[in-house]
Amino acid sequence: MRKLTTRQREVLETLEKYVATNHYPPTYRELSELTGIPSSSTISRILHSLRDYGYVSWNEGQPRTLRITKTAS
């Protein structure tokens, strides 16, 4: 299994906390604000990496369908 970068782990942990609190996933903009990563393209790239590594999944073209499939721990 690939080791996550610091940023990838930060985003995944932020996702886990947000979903645990709100019971639905954040938008890219909300995730950007929560992590302090100003670029939505960077958020997108990190999420795609997490999906490639099997940590998250989502339904293309549908909002708020992001699911955590494996935790950061």
mmCIF file as gemmi writes it, N, C-alpha and C atoms, coordinates in Angstrom:
data_model
loop_
_atom_site.group_PDB
_atom_site.id
_atom_site.type_symbol
_atom_site.label_atom_id
_atom_site.label_alt_id
_atom_site.label_comp_id
_atom_site.label_asym_id
_atom_site.label_entity_id
_atom_site.label_seq_id
_atom_site.pdbx_PDB_ins_code
_atom_site.Cartn_x
_atom_site.Cartn_y
_atom_site.Cartn_z
_atom_site.occupancy
_atom_site.B_iso_or_equiv
_atom_site.pdbx_formal_charge
_atom_site.auth_seq_id
_atom_site.auth_asym_id
_atom_site.pdbx_PDB_model_num
ATOM 1 N N . MET Axp A 1 ? 0.837 -1.173 0 1 0 ? 1 A 1
ATOM 2 C CA . MET Axp A 1 ? 0 0 0 1 0 ? 1 A 1
ATOM 3 C C . MET Axp A 1 ? 0.887 1.243 0 1 0 ? 1 A 1
ATOM 4 N N . ARG Axp A 2 ? 0.486 2.219 -0.743 1 0 ? 2 A 1
ATOM 5 C CA . ARG Axp A 2 ? 1.24 3.464 -0.822 1 0 ? 2 A 1
ATOM 6 C C . ARG Axp A 2 ? 1.049 4.288 0.435 1 0 ? 2 A 1
ATOM 7 N N . LYS Axp A 3 ? 2.106 4.932 0.839 1 0 ? 3 A 1
ATOM 8 C CA . LYS Axp A 3 ? 2.044 5.836 1.981 1 0 ? 3 A 1
ATOM 9 C C . LYS Axp A 3 ? 1.509 7.184 1.504 1 0 ? 3 A 1
ATOM 10 N N . LEU Axp A 4 ? 0.604 7.75 2.272 1 0 ? 4 A 1
ATOM 11 C CA . LEU Axp A 4 ? 0.017 9.035 1.913 1 0 ? 4 A 1
ATOM 12 C C . LEU Axp A 4 ? 0.985 10.162 2.227 1 0 ? 4 A 1
ATOM 13 N N . THR Axp A 5 ? 0.931 11.202 1.391 1 0 ? 5 A 1
ATOM 14 C CA . THR Axp A 5 ? 1.697 12.403 1.677 1 0 ? 5 A 1
ATOM 15 C C . THR Axp A 5 ? 1.041 13.126 2.85 1 0 ? 5 A 1
ATOM 16 N N . THR Axp A 6 ? 1.737 14.091 3.39 1 0 ? 6 A 1
ATOM 17 C CA . THR Axp A 6 ? 1.196 14.875 4.505 1 0 ? 6 A 1
ATOM 18 C C . THR Axp A 6 ? -0.11 15.55 4.107 1 0 ? 6 A 1
ATOM 19 N N . ARG Axp A 7 ? -0.126 16.138 2.924 1 0 ? 7 A 1
ATOM 20 C CA . ARG Axp A 7 ? -1.342 16.827 2.447 1 0 ? 7 A 1
ATOM 21 C C . ARG Axp A 7 ? -2.495 15.848 2.231 1 0 ? 7 A 1
ATOM 22 N N . GLN Axp A 8 ? -2.206 14.703 1.637 1 0 ? 8 A 1
ATOM 23 C CA . GLN Axp A 8 ? -3.245 13.7 1.402 1 0 ? 8 A 1
ATOM 24 C C . GLN Axp A 8 ? -3.834 13.234 2.728 1 0 ? 8 A 1
ATOM 25 N N . ARG Axp A 9 ? -2.978 12.963 3.709 1 0 ? 9 A 1
ATOM 26 C CA . ARG Axp A 9 ? -3.441 12.53 5.029 1 0 ? 9 A 1
ATOM 27 C C . ARG Axp A 9 ? -4.276 13.635 5.685 1 0 ? 9 A 1
ATOM 28 N N . GLU Axp A 10 ? -3.832 14.886 5.563 1 0 ? 10 A 1
ATOM 29 C CA . GLU Axp A 10 ? -4.564 16.014 6.126 1 0 ? 10 A 1
ATOM 30 C C . GLU Axp A 10 ? -5.962 16.114 5.516 1 0 ? 10 A 1
ATOM 31 N N . VAL Axp A 11 ? -6.048 15.992 4.206 1 0 ? 11 A 1
ATOM 32 C CA . VAL Axp A 11 ? -7.347 16.076 3.529 1 0 ? 11 A 1
ATOM 33 C C . VAL Axp A 11 ? -8.237 14.904 3.95 1 0 ? 11 A 1
ATOM 34 N N . LEU Axp A 12 ? -7.697 13.704 3.995 1 0 ? 12 A 1
ATOM 35 C CA . LEU Axp A 12 ? -8.486 12.536 4.383 1 0 ? 12 A 1
ATOM 36 C C . LEU Axp A 12 ? -8.98 12.661 5.82 1 0 ? 12 A 1
ATOM 37 N N . GLU Axp A 13 ? -8.125 13.087 6.732 1 0 ? 13 A 1
ATOM 38 C CA . GLU Axp A 13 ? -8.547 13.26 8.124 1 0 ? 13 A 1
ATOM 39 C C . GLU Axp A 13 ? -9.6 14.355 8.257 1 0 ? 13 A 1
ATOM 40 N N . THR Axp A 14 ? -9.456 15.419 7.478 1 0 ? 14 A 1
ATOM 41 C CA . THR Axp A 14 ? -10.45 16.496 7.476 1 0 ? 14 A 1
ATOM 42 C C . THR Axp A 14 ? -11.787 15.972 6.961 1 0 ? 14 A 1
ATOM 43 N N . LEU Axp A 15 ? -11.749 15.167 5.914 1 0 ? 15 A 1
ATOM 44 C CA . LEU Axp A 15 ? -12.97 14.542 5.383 1 0 ? 15 A 1
ATOM 45 C C . LEU Axp A 15 ? -13.64 13.674 6.438 1 0 ? 15 A 1
ATOM 46 N N . GLU Axp A 16 ? -12.839 12.861 7.11 1 0 ? 16 A 1
ATOM 47 C CA . GLU Axp A 16 ? -13.388 11.968 8.135 1 0 ? 16 A 1
ATOM 48 C C . GLU Axp A 16 ? -14.09 12.76 9.23 1 0 ? 16 A 1
ATOM 49 N N . LYS Axp A 17 ? -13.471 13.831 9.717 1 0 ? 17 A 1
ATOM 50 C CA . LYS Axp A 17 ? -14.064 14.656 10.768 1 0 ? 17 A 1
ATOM 51 C C . LYS Axp A 17 ? -15.33 15.348 10.28 1 0 ? 17 A 1
ATOM 52 N N . TYR Axp A 18 ? -15.289 15.884 9.063 1 0 ? 18 A 1
ATOM 53 C CA . TYR Axp A 18 ? -16.441 16.61 8.517 1 0 ? 18 A 1
ATOM 54 C C . TYR Axp A 18 ? -17.638 15.671 8.366 1 0 ? 18 A 1
ATOM 55 N N . VAL Axp A 19 ? -17.4 14.505 7.8 1 0 ? 19 A 1
ATOM 56 C CA . VAL Axp A 19 ? -18.498 13.544 7.594 1 0 ? 19 A 1
ATOM 57 C C . VAL Axp A 19 ? -19.039 13.048 8.933 1 0 ? 19 A 1
ATOM 58 N N . ALA Axp A 20 ? -18.17 12.81 9.907 1 0 ? 20 A 1
ATOM 59 C CA . ALA Axp A 20 ? -18.616 12.358 11.221 1 0 ? 20 A 1
ATOM 60 C C . ALA Axp A 20 ? -19.51 13.407 11.889 1 0 ? 20 A 1
ATOM 61 N N . THR Axp A 21 ? -19.196 14.676 11.678 1 0 ? 21 A 1
ATOM 62 C CA . THR Axp A 21 ? -19.96 15.761 12.289 1 0 ? 21 A 1
ATOM 63 C C . THR Axp A 21 ? -21.237 16.078 11.525 1 0 ? 21 A 1
ATOM 64 N N . ASN Axp A 22 ? -21.142 16.135 10.188 1 0 ? 22 A 1
ATOM 65 C CA . ASN Axp A 22 ? -22.263 16.621 9.373 1 0 ? 22 A 1
ATOM 66 C C . ASN Axp A 22 ? -23.069 15.527 8.682 1 0 ? 22 A 1
ATOM 67 N N . HIS Axp A 23 ? -22.539 14.324 8.628 1 0 ? 23 A 1
ATOM 68 C CA . HIS Axp A 23 ? -23.198 13.177 7.994 1 0 ? 23 A 1
ATOM 69 C C . HIS Axp A 23 ? -23.36 13.307 6.478 1 0 ? 23 A 1
ATOM 70 N N . TYR Axp A 24 ? -22.584 14.185 5.887 1 0 ? 24 A 1
ATOM 71 C CA . TYR Axp A 24 ? -22.488 14.309 4.434 1 0 ? 24 A 1
ATOM 72 C C . TYR Axp A 24 ? -21.122 14.921 4.118 1 0 ? 24 A 1
ATOM 73 N N . PRO Axp A 25 ? -20.611 14.701 2.914 1 0 ? 25 A 1
ATOM 74 C CA . PRO Axp A 25 ? -19.266 15.189 2.579 1 0 ? 25 A 1
ATOM 75 C C . PRO Axp A 25 ? -19.25 16.683 2.249 1 0 ? 25 A 1
ATOM 76 N N . PRO Axp A 26 ? -18.086 17.312 2.406 1 0 ? 26 A 1
ATOM 77 C CA . PRO Axp A 26 ? -17.962 18.736 2.074 1 0 ? 26 A 1
ATOM 78 C C . PRO Axp A 26 ? -17.835 18.955 0.572 1 0 ? 26 A 1
ATOM 79 N N . THR Axp A 27 ? -18.102 20.175 0.158 1 0 ? 27 A 1
ATOM 80 C CA . THR Axp A 27 ? -17.834 20.564 -1.222 1 0 ? 27 A 1
ATOM 81 C C . THR Axp A 27 ? -16.335 20.844 -1.347 1 0 ? 27 A 1
ATOM 82 N N . TYR Axp A 28 ? -15.855 20.987 -2.572 1 0 ? 28 A 1
ATOM 83 C CA . TYR Axp A 28 ? -14.45 21.34 -2.778 1 0 ? 28 A 1
ATOM 84 C C . TYR Axp A 28 ? -14.122 22.649 -2.067 1 0 ? 28 A 1
ATOM 85 N N . ARG Axp A 29 ? -15.007 23.624 -2.174 1 0 ? 29 A 1
ATOM 86 C CA . ARG Axp A 29 ? -14.771 24.93 -1.556 1 0 ? 29 A 1
ATOM 87 C C . ARG Axp A 29 ? -14.701 24.805 -0.033 1 0 ? 29 A 1
ATOM 88 N N . GLU Axp A 30 ? -15.616 24.049 0.552 1 0 ? 30 A 1
ATOM 89 C CA . GLU Axp A 30 ? -15.578 23.845 2 1 0 ? 30 A 1
ATOM 90 C C . GLU Axp A 30 ? -14.3 23.116 2.415 1 0 ? 30 A 1
ATOM 91 N N . LEU Axp A 31 ? -13.917 22.098 1.659 1 0 ? 31 A 1
ATOM 92 C CA . LEU Axp A 31 ? -12.7 21.357 1.956 1 0 ? 31 A 1
ATOM 93 C C . LEU Axp A 31 ? -11.48 22.261 1.826 1 0 ? 31 A 1
ATOM 94 N N . SER Axp A 32 ? -11.5 23.134 0.85 1 0 ? 32 A 1
ATOM 95 C CA . SER Axp A 32 ? -10.423 24.093 0.655 1 0 ? 32 A 1
ATOM 96 C C . SER Axp A 32 ? -10.295 25.017 1.871 1 0 ? 32 A 1
ATOM 97 N N . GLU Axp A 33 ? -11.422 25.518 2.357 1 0 ? 33 A 1
ATOM 98 C CA . GLU Axp A 33 ? -11.415 26.399 3.53 1 0 ? 33 A 1
ATOM 99 C C . GLU Axp A 33 ? -10.957 25.666 4.781 1 0 ? 33 A 1
ATOM 100 N N . LEU Axp A 34 ? -11.399 24.431 4.955 1 0 ? 34 A 1
ATOM 101 C CA . LEU Axp A 34 ? -11.048 23.652 6.144 1 0 ? 34 A 1
ATOM 102 C C . LEU Axp A 34 ? -9.573 23.284 6.199 1 0 ? 34 A 1
ATOM 103 N N . THR Axp A 35 ? -8.971 23.038 5.049 1 0 ? 35 A 1
ATOM 104 C CA . THR Axp A 35 ? -7.578 22.605 5.014 1 0 ? 35 A 1
ATOM 105 C C . THR Axp A 35 ? -6.606 23.75 4.778 1 0 ? 35 A 1
ATOM 106 N N . GLY Axp A 36 ? -7.119 24.899 4.338 1 0 ? 36 A 1
ATOM 107 C CA . GLY Axp A 36 ? -6.241 26.021 4.035 1 0 ? 36 A 1
ATOM 108 C C . GLY Axp A 36 ? -5.543 25.885 2.695 1 0 ? 36 A 1
ATOM 109 N N . ILE Axp A 37 ? -6.021 24.977 1.87 1 0 ? 37 A 1
ATOM 110 C CA . ILE Axp A 37 ? -5.479 24.804 0.514 1 0 ? 37 A 1
ATOM 111 C C . ILE Axp A 37 ? -6.339 25.665 -0.406 1 0 ? 37 A 1
ATOM 112 N N . PRO Axp A 38 ? -5.792 26.755 -0.932 1 0 ? 38 A 1
ATOM 113 C CA . PRO Axp A 38 ? -6.624 27.714 -1.659 1 0 ? 38 A 1
ATOM 114 C C . PRO Axp A 38 ? -7.077 27.278 -3.052 1 0 ? 38 A 1
ATOM 115 N N . SER Axp A 39 ? -6.418 26.332 -3.656 1 0 ? 39 A 1
ATOM 116 C CA . SER Axp A 39 ? -6.716 25.961 -5.033 1 0 ? 39 A 1
ATOM 117 C C . SER Axp A 39 ? -7.644 24.757 -5.11 1 0 ? 39 A 1
ATOM 118 N N . SER Axp A 40 ? -8.772 24.937 -5.803 1 0 ? 40 A 1
ATOM 119 C CA . SER Axp A 40 ? -9.687 23.803 -5.97 1 0 ? 40 A 1
ATOM 120 C C . SER Axp A 40 ? -9.077 22.729 -6.868 1 0 ? 40 A 1
ATOM 121 N N . SER Axp A 41 ? -8.169 23.116 -7.745 1 0 ? 41 A 1
ATOM 122 C CA . SER Axp A 41 ? -7.518 22.101 -8.585 1 0 ? 41 A 1
ATOM 123 C C . SER Axp A 41 ? -6.572 21.243 -7.746 1 0 ? 41 A 1
ATOM 124 N N . THR Axp A 42 ? -5.95 21.812 -6.723 1 0 ? 42 A 1
ATOM 125 C CA . THR Axp A 42 ? -5.112 21.024 -5.821 1 0 ? 42 A 1
ATOM 126 C C . THR Axp A 42 ? -5.972 20.07 -5.013 1 0 ? 42 A 1
ATOM 127 N N . ILE Axp A 43 ? -7.113 20.54 -4.531 1 0 ? 43 A 1
ATOM 128 C CA . ILE Axp A 43 ? -8.051 19.678 -3.808 1 0 ? 43 A 1
ATOM 129 C C . ILE Axp A 43 ? -8.483 18.536 -4.726 1 0 ? 43 A 1
ATOM 130 N N . SER Axp A 44 ? -8.815 18.851 -5.956 1 0 ? 44 A 1
ATOM 131 C CA . SER Axp A 44 ? -9.226 17.834 -6.921 1 0 ? 44 A 1
ATOM 132 C C . SER Axp A 44 ? -8.13 16.801 -7.138 1 0 ? 44 A 1
ATOM 133 N N . ARG Axp A 45 ? -6.901 17.263 -7.312 1 0 ? 45 A 1
ATOM 134 C CA . ARG Axp A 45 ? -5.775 16.347 -7.54 1 0 ? 45 A 1
ATOM 135 C C . ARG Axp A 45 ? -5.564 15.424 -6.34 1 0 ? 45 A 1
ATOM 136 N N . ILE Axp A 46 ? -5.666 15.979 -5.138 1 0 ? 46 A 1
ATOM 137 C CA . ILE Axp A 46 ? -5.503 15.168 -3.929 1 0 ? 46 A 1
ATOM 138 C C . ILE Axp A 46 ? -6.625 14.144 -3.823 1 0 ? 46 A 1
ATOM 139 N N . LEU Axp A 47 ? -7.858 14.555 -4.072 1 0 ? 47 A 1
ATOM 140 C CA . LEU Axp A 47 ? -8.988 13.625 -4 1 0 ? 47 A 1
ATOM 141 C C . LEU Axp A 47 ? -8.868 12.516 -5.041 1 0 ? 47 A 1
ATOM 142 N N . HIS Axp A 48 ? -8.404 12.852 -6.238 1 0 ? 48 A 1
ATOM 143 C CA . HIS Axp A 48 ? -8.205 11.83 -7.26 1 0 ? 48 A 1
ATOM 144 C C . HIS Axp A 48 ? -7.11 10.851 -6.849 1 0 ? 48 A 1
ATOM 145 N N . SER Axp A 49 ? -6.066 11.341 -6.212 1 0 ? 49 A 1
ATOM 146 C CA . SER Axp A 49 ? -5.019 10.454 -5.705 1 0 ? 49 A 1
ATOM 147 C C . SER Axp A 49 ? -5.583 9.535 -4.626 1 0 ? 49 A 1
ATOM 148 N N . LEU Axp A 50 ? -6.372 10.105 -3.713 1 0 ? 50 A 1
ATOM 149 C CA . LEU Axp A 50 ? -6.98 9.291 -2.661 1 0 ? 50 A 1
ATOM 150 C C . LEU Axp A 50 ? -7.922 8.242 -3.251 1 0 ? 50 A 1
ATOM 151 N N . ARG Axp A 51 ? -8.606 8.594 -4.317 1 0 ? 51 A 1
ATOM 152 C CA . ARG Axp A 51 ? -9.473 7.614 -4.983 1 0 ? 51 A 1
ATOM 153 C C . ARG Axp A 51 ? -8.637 6.521 -5.634 1 0 ? 51 A 1
ATOM 154 N N . ASP Axp A 52 ? -7.55 6.905 -6.289 1 0 ? 52 A 1
ATOM 155 C CA . ASP Axp A 52 ? -6.671 5.918 -6.92 1 0 ? 52 A 1
ATOM 156 C C . ASP Axp A 52 ? -6.074 4.956 -5.904 1 0 ? 52 A 1
ATOM 157 N N . TYR Axp A 53 ? -5.82 5.45 -4.68 1 0 ? 53 A 1
ATOM 158 C CA . TYR Axp A 53 ? -5.25 4.61 -3.622 1 0 ? 53 A 1
ATOM 159 C C . TYR Axp A 53 ? -6.312 3.823 -2.859 1 0 ? 53 A 1
ATOM 160 N N . GLY Axp A 54 ? -7.597 4.058 -3.178 1 0 ? 54 A 1
ATOM 161 C CA . GLY Axp A 54 ? -8.675 3.302 -2.56 1 0 ? 54 A 1
ATOM 162 C C . GLY Axp A 54 ? -9.209 3.87 -1.258 1 0 ? 54 A 1
ATOM 163 N N . TYR Axp A 55 ? -8.892 5.124 -0.938 1 0 ? 55 A 1
ATOM 164 C CA . TYR Axp A 55 ? -9.351 5.728 0.305 1 0 ? 55 A 1
ATOM 165 C C . TYR Axp A 55 ? -10.729 6.371 0.184 1 0 ? 55 A 1
ATOM 166 N N . VAL Axp A 56 ? -11.08 6.849 -0.998 1 0 ? 56 A 1
ATOM 167 C CA . VAL Axp A 56 ? -12.378 7.481 -1.209 1 0 ? 56 A 1
ATOM 168 C C . VAL Axp A 56 ? -12.943 7.032 -2.557 1 0 ? 56 A 1
ATOM 169 N N . SER Axp A 57 ? -14.246 7.236 -2.712 1 0 ? 57 A 1
ATOM 170 C CA . SER Axp A 57 ? -14.893 7.005 -4.01 1 0 ? 57 A 1
ATOM 171 C C . SER Axp A 57 ? -16.037 8.003 -4.125 1 0 ? 57 A 1
ATOM 172 N N . TRP Axp A 58 ? -16.523 8.18 -5.337 1 0 ? 58 A 1
ATOM 173 C CA . TRP Axp A 58 ? -17.66 9.061 -5.564 1 0 ? 58 A 1
ATOM 174 C C . TRP Axp A 58 ? -18.287 8.728 -6.903 1 0 ? 58 A 1
ATOM 175 N N . ASN Axp A 59 ? -19.518 9.216 -7.1 1 0 ? 59 A 1
ATOM 176 C CA . ASN Axp A 59 ? -20.224 9.068 -8.366 1 0 ? 59 A 1
ATOM 177 C C . ASN Axp A 59 ? -19.916 10.296 -9.207 1 0 ? 59 A 1
ATOM 178 N N . GLU Axp A 60 ? -19.303 10.075 -10.355 1 0 ? 60 A 1
ATOM 179 C CA . GLU Axp A 60 ? -18.945 11.192 -11.248 1 0 ? 60 A 1
ATOM 180 C C . GLU Axp A 60 ? -20.177 12.024 -11.603 1 0 ? 60 A 1
ATOM 181 N N . GLY Axp A 61 ? -20.021 13.327 -11.526 1 0 ? 61 A 1
ATOM 182 C CA . GLY Axp A 61 ? -21.062 14.247 -11.961 1 0 ? 61 A 1
ATOM 183 C C . GLY Axp A 61 ? -22.197 14.444 -10.975 1 0 ? 61 A 1
ATOM 184 N N . GLN Axp A 62 ? -22.126 13.812 -9.82 1 0 ? 62 A 1
ATOM 185 C CA . GLN Axp A 62 ? -23.183 13.974 -8.825 1 0 ? 62 A 1
ATOM 186 C C . GLN Axp A 62 ? -22.595 14.631 -7.579 1 0 ? 62 A 1
ATOM 187 N N . PRO Axp A 63 ? -23.211 15.695 -7.096 1 0 ? 63 A 1
ATOM 188 C CA . PRO Axp A 63 ? -22.665 16.41 -5.937 1 0 ? 63 A 1
ATOM 189 C C . PRO Axp A 63 ? -22.806 15.627 -4.636 1 0 ? 63 A 1
ATOM 190 N N . ARG Axp A 64 ? -21.836 15.806 -3.764 1 0 ? 64 A 1
ATOM 191 C CA . ARG Axp A 64 ? -21.839 15.253 -2.407 1 0 ? 64 A 1
ATOM 192 C C . ARG Axp A 64 ? -22.023 13.743 -2.357 1 0 ? 64 A 1
ATOM 193 N N . THR Axp A 65 ? -21.407 13.034 -3.274 1 0 ? 65 A 1
ATOM 194 C CA . THR Axp A 65 ? -21.46 11.571 -3.26 1 0 ? 65 A 1
ATOM 195 C C . THR Axp A 65 ? -20.147 10.964 -2.795 1 0 ? 65 A 1
ATOM 196 N N . LEU Axp A 66 ? -19.227 11.789 -2.33 1 0 ? 66 A 1
ATOM 197 C CA . LEU Axp A 66 ? -17.927 11.32 -1.86 1 0 ? 66 A 1
ATOM 198 C C . LEU Axp A 66 ? -18.128 10.396 -0.662 1 0 ? 66 A 1
ATOM 199 N N . ARG Axp A 67 ? -17.484 9.224 -0.705 1 0 ? 67 A 1
ATOM 200 C CA . ARG Axp A 67 ? -17.532 8.26 0.385 1 0 ? 67 A 1
ATOM 201 C C . ARG Axp A 67 ? -16.122 7.878 0.794 1 0 ? 67 A 1
ATOM 202 N N . ILE Axp A 68 ? -15.899 7.774 2.069 1 0 ? 68 A 1
ATOM 203 C CA . ILE Axp A 68 ? -14.615 7.321 2.583 1 0 ? 68 A 1
ATOM 204 C C . ILE Axp A 68 ? -14.671 5.8 2.628 1 0 ? 68 A 1
ATOM 205 N N . THR Axp A 69 ? -13.743 5.148 1.932 1 0 ? 69 A 1
ATOM 206 C CA . THR Axp A 69 ? -13.745 3.687 1.877 1 0 ? 69 A 1
ATOM 207 C C . THR Axp A 69 ? -12.668 3.06 2.744 1 0 ? 69 A 1
ATOM 208 N N . LYS Axp A 70 ? -11.699 3.878 3.157 1 0 ? 70 A 1
ATOM 209 C CA . LYS Axp A 70 ? -10.614 3.405 4.009 1 0 ? 70 A 1
ATOM 210 C C . LYS Axp A 70 ? -10.151 4.598 4.841 1 0 ? 70 A 1
ATOM 211 N N . THR Axp A 71 ? -9.931 4.398 6.141 1 0 ? 71 A 1
ATOM 212 C CA . THR Axp A 71 ? -9.547 5.514 7.001 1 0 ? 71 A 1
ATOM 213 C C . THR Axp A 71 ? -8.046 5.785 6.934 1 0 ? 71 A 1
ATOM 214 N N . ALA Axp A 72 ? -7.66 6.933 7.434 1 0 ? 72 A 1
ATOM 215 C CA . ALA Axp A 72 ? -6.26 7.353 7.429 1 0 ? 72 A 1
ATOM 216 C C . ALA Axp A 72 ? -5.421 6.559 8.415 1 0 ? 72 A 1
ATOM 217 N N . SER Axp A 73 ? -6.022 5.976 9.425 1 0 ? 73 A 1
ATOM 218 C CA . SER Axp A 73 ? -5.269 5.257 10.467 1 0 ? 73 A 1
ATOM 219 C C . SER Axp A 73 ? -4.52 4.066 9.94 1 0 ? 73 A 1
